[in-house]
């Protein structure tokens, strides 16, 4: 008798679980969406996005790296591959779930109108992200400067691009800004960049001697390329100094230009100090004669 009651209780619980599992949530077109179909759909989407991210990571970190593909190119191809997998996976999931596609077409049409009127910035950034991935005006690893802020691109997503500055500060820039506005890309072609280092010396110094010392400083500085060779321009006669520009090329310091400038300025100071080269202070002539005469007139 007891076993019969237990069996009946188990059967009752099982029937309730089945009823909950098959509970109707809502109707989409001709398709009835149940709790089971909704959970299956959510689980499939989670698996799809997880697998697509894993495939992208494997392609970038292992497959493309093995073939020595440039990092920016690898990230772009990996991201495009992930988008393709997600789109294909969504089509398969929706078809196998038995959802009425005509109802989804109406829903997506309404969503498209909403995007057109209310979500223009989001759609603009998404399309700009696709343009960036295909045309590659910027790519992961590039050194860029936006509105006076410079940093390295570490990630390009569907909506925004992440830039890390030399101070390890992350800047999130909408993708549309890279398409619609002017952006300085220091490493678009390659990492070889020329740096212009201004320096001024006293009028009593010999320009040829200064040029020779500056070239010695550049040649001794680690990270300065010998090809193209450094050179020195005699820029102008300043108000209180002879102004020169030391021009050097570097690939090692294209991401940290201030470090190279600091090293060169330290070396210049020591070289000038050893050779007795004078670095002048700004000079100003003050004319106070007329003021004194006016003051004396008032006293008289």
Secondary structure, DSSP 4 states (H G I P E B T S, - for coil): -HHHHHHHHHHHHHHHHHHHHT-EEEEETTEEEEHHHHHHHHHHHHHHHHHHHHHHHHIIIIIHHHTT--HHHHHHHHHHHHHHHHHHHHHHHHHHTT--HHHHHHHHHHHHHHHHHH-HHHHHHHHHHHHHHHH-SS-TT-EEEETTEEEEEEEE-SSEEEEE-TTS-EEEEEHHHHHHS--EETTSS-S-EEEEEEEEE-TTS-HHHHHHHHHHHHHHSTT--SSSPPEEEEEEE-SSSEEEEEEEEESTTSS-HHHHHHHHHHHHHHHHHHTT---PPP------HHHHHHHHHHH-
